[in-house]
Structure formats: C-alpha cells, structure tokens
Amino acid sequence: MNDWHKSSYSSTGANCVETREHAVGADVRDTRNRDAGHLSFTSSEWVAALAAEK
C-alpha cells in the first residue's frame, strides 16, 4: 500500500487530512488523530470527491 500524503495546507497548522491511493480507491485520515482510523473510498467515489472540490 502507498505511503500517506499530507495536504500542502497542513503546514499552516490547520486541521487537515492525509490521503493514500491504492488499487481499489483511496483512504483519508485526520492528521491530528491518526490512530482514530480512516475513511475508505472506492475509485469512483474518490474521483467524484476530487471533481467536487474543483
């Protein structure tokens, strides 16, 4: 599985997320509470979420 990648906005000290992409989708977790787990998205859900952010 790929390494986690922190949002570039995270360097400002704001509440941000880390993501990792994999063969069937992507995972997202809180940078301030990494041990709490993560949300998993299928590839189509992840593509839709990224498109909605643009």
Secondary structure, DSSP 8 states (H G I E B T S, - for coil): ----EE-GGGGGT---EEEEEETTEEEEEETT-GGG--EEEEHHHHHHHHHHH-
